[in-house]
Amino acid sequence: MRYQLDLTLRQAEGALSRVLGAAERRGFRPLAVDGEAQSDGDRWHLRLTVEGERDEVNLQHQLEKLYDCLAVEVSPCR
C-alpha cells in the first residue's frame, strides 16, 4: 500500500536523513520526496510518498518521536 506523509520538520542538520531512516527501518520504502522551506525560515514542509505492507499508524508514531519532527499526517495515496 502507498501512503503520503505530510511532515513539518525543524531545519536541522540530518533531519531528513532521520525521517527517511525511520521510515525504512519500519518497513516502508521511500518512493518520492518533495519539500520546501516555510516562510519563517525555521521549518520545512516535507511530502514523502512511501510504500509498505505494515501498519501506517506505527510509522506515524515513530516519526512523531523524532525531535526534529513537529507534525506528521499520514494518508493513503489515491
PyMOL commands that set and color helices and strands:
alter all, ss='L'
color gray80, all
select helices_A, chain A and resi 15-25+56-64
alter helices_A, ss='H'
color red, helices_A
select strands_A, chain A and resi 2-10+29-37+43-51+69-76
alter strands_A, ss='S'
color yellow, strands_A
deselect
rebuild
show_as cartoon
